Amino acid sequence: MENRSPSAIINDLPVPPHPIEGLHCCCDEQSILLDLVTDAVFRWSIEGQIKYWNRSAQAIYGWQAEAAIGKQITDLLYHLEDPHYQAAIVQTLDRGEWSGELDLLTREGKSITVASHWYLVAATDSTPQSILTIDSDITQQKLLERQFLHAQRLENLGTLASGIAHDLNNILTPIVAITELLPLRIKNLDERTQKLLVTLAENSQRGRELVAQILTFARGGDGEHTILQPRYLLAEVLQIARQTFPRSIEISLQIESSNLWTLSANATQLHQVLINLCVNARDAMPEGGELTMMAENIILSDEYPKLSPDTRGGAYVAITVADTGVGIQPELLERIFEPFFTTKAIGKGTGLGLSTVRTIVNNHHGFVDVFSQVDKGTQFRFYLPATTQMEPEYVHSILPKLTGKGELILIVDDEPSIREILSTTLESYQYRSITACNSQQAIELYTQRHHEIRTILLDYMMPGGDPIDTLAQFHSIDPHVRAILMSGLSAHEIAAQNHATIKAFLPKPFSTQDLLYTLKAVLT
């Protein structure tokens, strides 16, 4: 479209059908009424000169009436070459009005979205004289709409994540098992082949960890608090960050206390807190920098500055996520924990990350502190009450022998590769095995040989069969049946299935050692 001013366009247009007549100016009474409305109301001549500017226009756009009146509308709000502006002018002069949404800048350079309505004001002889504009600030409304759509996408992704993780774990299960089985089956491997197997094992482990991370996000923040050692959680987040963040960001972990206190916490929720803070730190360093995670034991006195109404003295574990990024403007520090508030560009952030952090920390009876300097970096530190309970210790008992004594194991899985590798693995450790590819075949085999079968390895998700119904049928055949569930899903997701027949759970992909220990525990 050719860029033309309203006065140039008007000469080529017929007289509009329904112009507003008689509004040559705004009288005092009209001005008082218009100052009471929450919408920005302003009038500008066909030549583009602002004639009237109400109080809400001052509030929304930042220019006082004295500064706006007499100025060109294209100097304050619109760009003459903007196609949206040109289209609005043409329709207003042609039809007498126009309505639509516009993205504009305020005096401070803030981007806002307005629902704008333009009305052509004509003289008594129907000569177009000016344009009356009424704008409603819908920036927050549009933001909420985007957040709602984003939340829907996340919900859909969460629904898909479990299925994706299940499939990936089924793929990884035979890879992990074969990696551990090959050195047992092939003797005298040369050094180069051994290194290849080590590389395969390391990458299989990395795949397991990444799939576990997918499940962590998919299953959300529900769950009970348990006693946990934060150093393990920090080490896990450190590894994820190193694997996924740009190489230009140097990532480190500092544990200030040799005996870090334990916490009574929900591991999934604290994982989310750390990931959110690390992602914010990453985004604050587009050109690279240093991301540091720290943890230390600290005892706060009752006189410690109150960072929240519930802040009190006592023993805490203080965890810090610090970056050397762009920092946060001082005037924004008080708003960063507000839901949907973000300093990132549209589409780059939801504005929910830090509000989620504070909510989770508060729910753990802790509190968050933040310190930031522009162009120097930001430090988030959250304090969590230390528990008086001791960290669970590993019992160093005499390990049972992992080999079997010829026990017969029924393997039920719809993946041929998993059936084959499990059968081979068990036979390598002096077990016997028979396999079934679906529930019906498994029930037939168990009906025939339940007196021999000591344990069933049952895949939780198989097409054409409900695992709980299958277990019920096993139980009807033999009330003393023992079953070990295998699944690419997490134990959290199938925890509700508390069937008496289920004696253990093996999350795919599991190691040979996990399989053998679980079998030994169930059999004894």
MARNU-108192 format. One line per 8 residues: number of its first residue (from 1); for each residue x, y, z of C-alpha. Coordinates in pm, 1 decimal, always signed. Layout:
! MARNU-108192
NUM> X Y Z  ...
! end
This chain:
! MARNU-108192
1> +0.0 +0.0 +0.0  +129.7 +349.4 -86.9  +215.9 +550.4 +224.2  -10.7 +855.8 +224.6  -139.3 +1098.4 +486.4  -511.8 +1119.9 +572.4  -550.6 +1453.5 +395.3  -403.5 +1305.0 +77.5
9> -622.6 +995.1 +94.4  -943.3 +1188.5 +158.5  -936.6 +1367.8 -176.6  -982.7 +1035.1 -356.7  -1268.3 +907.3 -138.1  -1644.2 +968.4 -149.7  -1817.0 +1130.5 +144.8  -1834.1 +867.5 +425.2
17> -2183.4 +731.3 +489.3  -2209.9 +790.4 +865.2  -1965.6 +1050.4 +996.0  -2019.1 +1197.1 +1343.1  -2143.4 +1547.3 +1281.5  -2114.7 +1853.3 +1500.8  -1816.3 +1750.0 +1716.1  -1590.7 +2040.0 +1622.0
25> -1444.0 +2052.0 +1972.8  -1494.9 +1909.6 +2317.6  -1683.2 +2139.2 +2554.9  -1603.0 +2158.2 +2925.9  -1888.7 +1925.5 +3022.3  -1780.2 +1667.5 +2765.9  -1419.9 +1698.2 +2883.8  -1520.5 +1630.2 +3244.5
33> -1716.8 +1322.7 +3143.8  -1442.9 +1192.1 +2915.3  -1186.1 +1234.0 +3192.9  -1390.0 +994.0 +3406.6  -1376.6 +701.8 +3164.0  -1098.6 +444.1 +3185.2  -1040.3 +438.6 +2807.4  -799.7 +669.6 +2631.9
41> -1004.2 +921.2 +2430.7  -836.6 +1165.6 +2194.0  -926.5 +1357.0 +1877.4  -694.1 +1451.4 +1597.3  -744.0 +1645.6 +1278.5  -737.7 +1504.5 +928.8  -392.0 +1657.0 +901.4  -288.3 +1450.7 +1205.4
49> -272.5 +1724.3 +1471.6  -395.4 +1622.7 +1819.2  -687.8 +1842.2 +1936.3  -800.6 +1667.2 +2253.0  -633.5 +1424.4 +2498.4  -820.6 +1293.7 +2803.9  -685.1 +1191.1 +3142.3  -685.6 +816.3 +3067.4
57> -484.3 +882.8 +2750.9  -227.7 +1047.5 +2977.1  -225.7 +743.6 +3207.4  -207.3 +483.5 +2930.5  +40.5 +650.5 +2696.8  +241.0 +863.6 +2940.8  +211.3 +1201.1 +2765.4  +40.0 +1481.8 +2951.9
65> -233.9 +1668.2 +2767.0  -22.5 +1985.0 +2751.3  +254.9 +1795.0 +2576.7  +26.5 +1596.4 +2344.8  -216.6 +1859.1 +2217.5  -81.8 +2027.3 +1906.1  +159.6 +1743.3 +1825.3  +128.6 +1518.0 +1523.7
73> -32.4 +1184.0 +1602.9  +242.3 +1009.9 +1405.4  +503.0 +1167.5 +1633.4  +343.7 +1018.7 +1945.0  +169.8 +691.7 +1857.3  +162.0 +583.7 +1495.5  +417.3 +542.2 +1219.7  +306.4 +688.9 +888.2
81> +444.8 +389.2 +699.1  +280.5 +132.4 +928.8  +43.3 -74.2 +708.7  -200.7 -120.0 +999.6  -221.6 +257.1 +1042.2  -264.9 +310.6 +669.4  -542.3 +49.4 +651.5  -720.2 +205.4 +951.4
89> -706.6 +551.5 +789.3  -848.5 +425.9 +459.4  -1137.6 +241.0 +626.7  -1219.3 +529.8 +861.9  -1233.9 +781.3 +577.3  -1422.1 +538.3 +355.0  -1678.4 +396.5 +601.6  -1675.7 +648.8 +883.2
97> -1526.8 +413.7 +1146.0  -1269.7 +142.6 +1209.9  -1205.6 -106.8 +1490.7  -907.3 -330.0 +1553.7  -607.3 -409.1 +1772.8  -283.1 -212.5 +1759.3  +56.4 -266.8 +1920.2  +186.2 +73.3 +2032.1
105> +466.4 +222.0 +2240.1  +419.4 +445.6 +2542.7  +630.2 +749.8 +2619.3  +859.4 +525.3 +2830.7  +901.9 +284.7 +2539.3  +679.3 +14.4 +2690.9  +495.6 -199.2 +2436.9  +119.7 -222.2 +2491.3
113> -173.6 -366.6 +2299.2  -491.9 -162.3 +2263.1  -837.6 -231.4 +2126.9  -882.3 +81.2 +1917.5  -1200.0 +236.4 +1774.2  -1180.7 +526.0 +1526.4  -1477.7 +747.2 +1435.2  -1479.5 +1012.3 +1163.4
121> -1595.3 +1353.2 +1288.4  -1747.9 +1576.8 +1017.7  -1855.5 +1935.8 +997.9  -2221.8 +2034.0 +939.2  -2163.3 +2019.7 +564.9  -2038.2 +1658.4 +602.7  -1680.3 +1759.3 +532.7  -1445.4 +1519.9 +722.4
129> -1277.6 +1725.8 +991.7  -1112.5 +1497.1 +1248.9  -1091.5 +1146.1 +1388.9  -1210.5 +1053.0 +1737.5  -1015.6 +761.2 +1882.6  -1113.8 +547.0 +2182.0  -848.7 +301.8 +2300.3  -876.7 +28.8 +2566.5
137> -554.4 -112.2 +2711.3  -584.7 -490.2 +2667.2  -219.0 -574.2 +2727.3  -287.2 -783.8 +3038.4  -584.0 -951.1 +2873.8  -372.8 -1055.7 +2574.5  -98.4 -1172.0 +2809.1  -345.1 -1386.1 +3002.8
145> -476.8 -1530.7 +2677.9  -121.8 -1622.4 +2573.2  -51.8 -1769.7 +2916.9  -371.0 -1973.8 +2898.8  -281.1 -2110.7 +2555.8  +72.7 -2175.8 +2677.2  -62.4 -2361.3 +2981.2  -282.7 -2571.5 +2752.5
153> +19.0 -2659.0 +2537.4  +215.8 -2754.0 +2849.3  -71.8 -2969.4 +2969.6  -82.3 -3146.9 +2635.0  +293.8 -3194.4 +2642.7  +270.1 -3332.4 +2994.2  +7.9 -3580.1 +2879.9  +229.0 -3693.0 +2594.3
161> +548.9 -3698.5 +2800.6  +468.7 -4016.5 +2992.2  +394.7 -4207.4 +2672.0  +710.5 -4077.1 +2506.9  +918.3 -4165.8 +2812.6  +767.9 -4515.4 +2818.9  +864.1 -4575.8 +2456.4  +1214.5 -4435.5 +2504.2
169> +1269.8 -4650.5 +2811.9  +1159.1 -4959.2 +2620.3  +1420.8 -4872.1 +2358.5  +1689.6 -4815.8 +2621.0  +1617.6 -5131.7 +2822.3  +1774.9 -5383.1 +2579.7  +2062.0 -5143.3 +2507.2  +2150.2 -5118.7 +2876.8
177> +2115.0 -5492.8 +2926.3  +2322.4 -5585.0 +2620.5  +2594.7 -5340.0 +2724.5  +2626.0 -5521.1 +3056.7  +2582.3 -5869.1 +2913.1  +2837.6 -5857.9 +2630.7  +3149.6 -5857.9 +2853.7  +3014.2 -6171.7 +3023.5
185> +2939.7 -6352.8 +2697.1  +3249.3 -6247.2 +2502.9  +3576.9 -6316.0 +2678.6  +3915.1 -6153.3 +2611.3  +3780.0 -5832.8 +2455.5  +4054.0 -5608.1 +2320.9  +4105.6 -5265.9 +2478.4  +3941.4 -5075.1 +2193.1
193> +3623.3 -5285.4 +2213.6  +3613.2 -5240.3 +2590.8  +3630.4 -4863.1 +2545.3  +3342.9 -4877.8 +2297.2  +3133.1 -5067.9 +2549.4  +3216.9 -4812.4 +2818.4  +3109.8 -4531.6 +2585.6  +2786.9 -4717.4 +2509.6
201> +2720.2 -4766.4 +2880.6  +2786.1 -4400.2 +2959.3  +2553.5 -4278.1 +2684.9  +2286.5 -4526.9 +2790.0  +2307.8 -4384.8 +3141.1  +2278.9 -4033.1 +3001.9  +1968.9 -4139.5 +2809.5  +1817.5 -4282.4 +3127.2
209> +1877.6 -3956.2 +3310.9  +1727.0 -3743.4 +3036.0  +1415.6 -3961.0 +3022.4  +1390.3 -3936.2 +3401.3  +1399.2 -3559.6 +3360.6  +1108.9 -3577.4 +3114.1  +908.6 -3773.0 +3370.5  +997.3 -3525.0 +3642.2
217> +835.0 -3244.7 +3445.7  +543.3 -3460.8 +3331.4  +429.3 -3571.8 +3673.6  +429.9 -3221.5 +3822.3  +485.8 -3124.5 +4183.2  +251.5 -3353.4 +4369.6  +376.2 -3597.8 +4625.5  +471.2 -3636.2 +4986.6
225> +775.9 -3495.0 +5160.6  +1061.6 -3731.9 +5230.0  +1398.7 -3699.0 +5396.6  +1647.9 -3611.5 +5125.8  +2007.0 -3501.7 +5095.4  +2019.3 -3184.9 +4881.0  +2369.0 -3252.7 +4749.2  +2233.3 -3535.5 +4532.3
233> +1960.3 -3313.2 +4391.2  +2212.0 -3037.9 +4317.0  +2443.6 -3284.1 +4145.4  +2156.8 -3404.4 +3924.7  +2057.9 -3050.0 +3823.2  +2425.0 -2967.4 +3760.6  +2452.9 -3259.0 +3519.1  +2132.2 -3163.5 +3337.0
241> +2248.7 -2802.1 +3302.0  +2587.7 -2907.6 +3166.5  +2423.0 -3134.6 +2911.2  +2166.2 -2883.5 +2786.7  +2298.8 -2529.4 +2840.3  +2524.5 -2351.8 +2586.0  +2894.5 -2428.9 +2612.1  +2959.7 -2056.4 +2657.2
249> +2818.6 -2083.0 +3011.8  +3058.4 -2222.1 +3271.1  +2864.1 -2415.7 +3536.3  +2995.4 -2511.4 +3878.7  +2870.7 -2650.5 +4210.0  +3008.8 -2556.0 +4551.5  +2908.6 -2744.8 +4866.0  +3031.6 -2529.2 +5153.6
257> +2963.0 -2788.0 +5425.3  +3123.6 -3131.8 +5430.9  +2820.2 -3268.7 +5614.9  +2528.3 -3089.6 +5449.7  +2210.8 -3115.1 +5657.5  +1912.8 -3304.4 +5523.0  +1570.1 -3165.6 +5435.1  +1212.9 -3282.7 +5469.5
265> +1100.1 -3193.7 +5118.8  +940.6 -3298.2 +4794.2  +1225.9 -3382.9 +4558.3  +1025.2 -3311.4 +4242.2  +926.3 -2964.5 +4359.4  +1279.7 -2869.0 +4467.7  +1405.2 -3001.7 +4135.5  +1163.7 -2760.3 +3965.5
273> +1286.3 -2470.9 +4181.7  +1648.6 -2533.3 +4084.7  +1569.2 -2582.8 +3716.6  +1363.5 -2260.4 +3706.1  +1644.2 -2059.1 +3866.3  +1908.3 -2213.8 +3640.3  +1703.2 -2144.5 +3326.4  +1659.1 -1781.2 +3434.7
281> +2033.2 -1757.8 +3490.6  +2098.3 -1904.8 +3145.3  +1862.8 -1655.8 +2979.2  +2035.8 -1369.3 +3161.1  +2367.6 -1464.7 +2994.1  +2300.8 -1473.3 +2617.7  +2669.4 -1409.6 +2549.0  +2788.8 -1660.8 +2806.6
289> +2912.8 -1629.3 +3162.2  +2932.1 -1819.2 +3488.3  +2649.1 -2005.0 +3661.3  +2725.9 -2114.6 +4014.9  +2517.5 -2329.9 +4247.8  +2609.5 -2330.5 +4615.7  +2476.2 -2499.4 +4928.9  +2565.0 -2449.6 +5292.9
297> +2440.7 -2506.6 +5644.8  +2340.2 -2186.8 +5821.2  +2184.4 -2097.6 +6155.4  +1975.6 -1781.3 +6155.8  +1896.8 -1583.3 +6466.1  +1548.1 -1455.2 +6538.5  +1678.7 -1107.0 +6460.3  +1750.9 -1201.9 +6099.8
305> +1579.8 -953.6 +5861.0  +1227.5 -1069.5 +5789.1  +1213.6 -1177.3 +5425.3  +863.2 -1315.4 +5470.5  +600.3 -1308.2 +5746.6  +694.4 -1665.3 +5844.1  +1070.0 -1608.3 +5864.5  +1208.6 -1733.5 +6193.5
313> +1543.8 -1828.1 +6335.6  +1678.5 -2180.7 +6325.2  +1883.4 -2427.2 +6124.2  +1856.6 -2395.3 +5748.1  +2016.8 -2524.2 +5432.4  +2080.9 -2221.4 +5210.6  +2096.2 -2295.9 +4837.1  +2218.8 -2026.9 +4598.4
321> +2195.5 -1995.7 +4219.9  +2413.4 -1709.8 +4096.1  +2493.9 -1580.9 +3747.9  +2710.7 -1311.4 +3591.0  +2438.3 -1193.9 +3356.6  +2259.6 -869.3 +3276.3  +2108.8 -825.1 +3622.1  +1769.0 -687.5 +3720.5
329> +1671.7 -321.6 +3731.6  +1619.7 -204.7 +4095.7  +1265.6 -85.3 +4023.9  +1172.4 -433.8 +3897.8  +1304.0 -635.2 +4193.2  +982.5 -592.9 +4389.0  +776.1 -732.0 +4099.5  +978.3 -1032.2 +3983.1
337> +778.5 -1277.6 +4196.1  +443.3 -1157.2 +4063.1  +259.1 -1417.9 +3851.5  +283.0 -1345.0 +3477.8  +535.5 -1064.2 +3529.8  +838.3 -1106.0 +3306.8  +1111.9 -888.0 +3164.9  +1168.3 -1130.5 +2876.8
345> +1045.5 -1066.9 +2525.1  +700.9 -1193.0 +2424.6  +712.8 -1567.4 +2372.6  +1039.7 -1602.7 +2565.6  +897.6 -1636.1 +2915.1  +572.7 -1717.0 +3091.0  +620.2 -1499.2 +3398.4  +544.3 -1801.5 +3615.9
353> +895.1 -1929.3 +3691.2  +983.1 -1713.5 +3990.6  +630.6 -1709.2 +4130.6  +643.8 -2089.4 +4123.1  +981.5 -2080.9 +4298.1  +850.4 -1865.3 +4582.3  +530.9 -2070.0 +4615.9  +721.3 -2398.5 +4645.0
361> +978.0 -2257.1 +4888.2  +703.7 -2102.5 +5103.1  +519.7 -2435.1 +5105.6  +838.3 -2588.2 +5245.3  +835.6 -2324.5 +5524.9  +1134.9 -2150.7 +5371.4  +1193.4 -1812.6 +5212.7  +1378.0 -1657.9 +4917.7
369> +1629.8 -1373.2 +4904.7  +1753.7 -1202.8 +4586.9  +2040.9 -966.1 +4517.5  +2112.6 -818.8 +4174.3  +2330.6 -555.9 +4009.8  +2273.7 -437.8 +3654.6  +2537.5 -574.2 +3414.3  +2702.8 -767.3 +3699.5
377> +2466.9 -1052.5 +3773.9  +2197.1 -1188.5 +4000.3  +2197.4 -1416.7 +4302.1  +1891.5 -1607.2 +4422.7  +1924.2 -1773.7 +4761.0  +1649.3 -1980.2 +4918.1  +1650.9 -2110.2 +5273.1  +1490.0 -2443.0 +5367.2
385> +1454.1 -2565.6 +5726.9  +1694.1 -2846.2 +5807.2  +1539.5 -3160.1 +5947.8  +1638.4 -3312.5 +6277.3  +1612.9 -3659.1 +6124.8  +1928.8 -3821.7 +6003.6  +1996.3 -3895.0 +5640.4  +1897.9 -4249.3 +5549.0
393> +2209.9 -4463.3 +5554.6  +2287.1 -4743.3 +5320.7  +2299.7 -5075.1 +5499.1  +2626.4 -5246.9 +5420.8  +2509.5 -5600.5 +5480.1  +2649.6 -5913.9 +5328.1  +2533.6 -5905.4 +4967.9  +2331.8 -6203.6 +4857.3
401> +2456.3 -6414.5 +4572.0  +2303.9 -6282.5 +4252.6  +2291.1 -6610.9 +4068.7  +1979.1 -6820.8 +4065.7  +1922.1 -7189.8 +4131.8  +1734.5 -7278.2 +3818.8  +1412.9 -7094.9 +3916.3  +1166.7 -7052.6 +3630.4
409> +1072.3 -6692.6 +3552.4  +781.2 -6592.3 +3325.7  +866.3 -6281.8 +3119.4  +566.4 -6095.0 +2979.2  +641.6 -5805.9 +2743.4  +516.1 -5699.9 +2400.8  +865.8 -5589.4 +2290.6  +1052.3 -5886.4 +2131.6
417> +1393.9 -5731.6 +2198.7  +1316.4 -5692.9 +2570.2  +1188.8 -6053.2 +2599.2  +1497.3 -6184.3 +2428.4  +1754.4 -5986.5 +2624.8  +1585.5 -6055.2 +2959.9  +1570.9 -6424.2 +2883.9  +1937.3 -6428.3 +2785.7
425> +2038.2 -6230.0 +3094.0  +1849.1 -6457.7 +3333.5  +1990.9 -6769.0 +3176.3  +2339.0 -6618.7 +3209.5  +2280.7 -6604.2 +3585.2  +2146.4 -6960.5 +3620.5  +1775.6 -6884.4 +3599.8  +1534.9 -7044.6 +3354.6
433> +1278.9 -6842.1 +3161.8  +972.9 -6865.9 +2940.5  +823.9 -6568.7 +2756.6  +482.9 -6436.6 +2657.0  +408.3 -6147.0 +2422.9  +66.3 -6054.7 +2564.4  -162.6 -6108.6 +2862.4  -363.3 -6391.0 +2705.9
441> -54.9 -6593.7 +2622.9  +84.7 -6526.8 +2971.0  -232.4 -6652.5 +3140.4  -228.9 -6966.8 +2928.5  +133.9 -7036.1 +3020.4  +73.6 -6966.1 +3386.5  -231.7 -7194.0 +3389.8  -19.2 -7477.7 +3252.5
449> +298.5 -7419.7 +3455.8  +211.8 -7215.5 +3763.8  +352.3 -7488.5 +3990.4  +694.8 -7432.5 +3830.8  +691.7 -7055.4 +3777.3  +843.9 -6877.6 +4076.0  +802.0 -6516.2 +3964.5  +645.1 -6317.5 +3681.2
457> +817.9 -6020.7 +3517.4  +517.6 -5827.8 +3381.4  +528.6 -5518.6 +3159.3  +281.7 -5262.8 +3292.6  +180.9 -5119.2 +2955.0  +94.3 -5367.2 +2683.4  -162.7 -5325.6 +2408.1  -481.0 -5526.8 +2447.7
465> -464.6 -5596.4 +2819.8  -513.4 -5431.6 +3156.7  -222.4 -5529.9 +3387.1  -444.2 -5527.4 +3697.0  -696.1 -5759.9 +3532.7  -408.2 -5983.0 +3426.5  -271.5 -5988.3 +3781.8  -618.4 -6072.4 +3913.9
473> -634.8 -6372.7 +3681.1  -287.2 -6485.4 +3790.7  -405.1 -6455.9 +4151.2  -717.4 -6661.7 +4080.9  -496.1 -6939.6 +3943.8  -251.0 -6923.6 +4234.1  -312.6 -6695.4 +4536.2  +59.3 -6710.7 +4617.7
481> +171.0 -6570.9 +4281.6  +453.8 -6316.0 +4289.8  +480.6 -6048.6 +4023.0  +739.2 -5781.0 +3947.9  +603.9 -5490.3 +3744.1  +827.0 -5343.0 +3473.9  +746.0 -5007.0 +3318.4  +891.2 -4713.2 +3132.4
489> +667.5 -4498.9 +3352.5  +779.8 -4395.1 +3698.2  +677.5 -4569.3 +4019.0  +502.2 -4244.9 +4115.0  +265.1 -4275.7 +3821.8  +156.8 -4632.1 +3896.0  +170.8 -4606.5 +4275.0  -208.2 -4623.2 +4292.6
497> -197.6 -4982.6 +4166.0  -153.9 -5157.2 +4499.2  -245.5 -5511.3 +4400.8  -140.6 -5775.5 +4652.5  +26.9 -5975.8 +4376.4  +275.5 -5695.0 +4302.8  +590.3 -5761.3 +4504.9  +830.5 -5513.2 +4340.4
505> +867.3 -5253.8 +4066.7  +1146.0 -5221.7 +3809.0  +1159.2 -4887.9 +3622.8  +1284.3 -4927.8 +3267.2  +1560.8 -4914.4 +3168.9  +1702.8 -5109.5 +3461.6  +2050.0 -5250.7 +3502.2  +2130.8 -5618.6 +3528.0
513> +2218.3 -5565.0 +3893.1  +1878.5 -5401.9 +3958.0  +1705.9 -5698.6 +3795.4  +1902.1 -5959.9 +3988.0  +1868.0 -5787.0 +4324.9  +1493.3 -5743.8 +4274.5  +1450.5 -6107.1 +4174.5  +1651.4 -6223.6 +4474.4
521> +1447.3 -6007.9 +4710.6  +1114.8 -6134.2 +4574.9  +1221.6 -6499.0 +4571.6  +1352.6 -6493.0 +4927.6
! end
